[in-house]
Amino acid sequence: MTYSALAGSALAYRIAQPQAGIPPSWTTPWLVARWILPIPFLWFGLQFWTDWSAPRRRAWMISLLAVPLATGVVHRTLAILQMLPLSA
C-alpha cells in the first residue's frame, strides 16, 4: 500500500511539474459552467428554503459569487507570475 501511494505521488508530480506555470483557461464555456450556471440554483435555494430578509439573501449571493471569482483571479495572477507552489 505504501508503494502504491509513492508511485501515485510520483506520477502526479511528473504530470503536474511541466504544467505548474500555465494558468487555467478562462474560456466562455468554462465561465458559464463553473460560475454563471449555479446562480439560479443558489438563488432558488436561498429564496425558498430560508426565511432570510432580502438584503441578507443578496449579501449571501454576492459573497457566494464573488469569493470564487476573486480566488480565481488571484490564482491566475500568481500563475502568470510563476509564484505558485507546486501543490497549487
Secondary structure, DSSP 8 states (H G I E B T S, - for coil): -HHHHHHHHHHHHHHHSTTTT------HHHHIIIIITTHHHHHHHHHHS----HHHHHHHHHHHHHHHHHHHHHHHHHHHTT---TT-
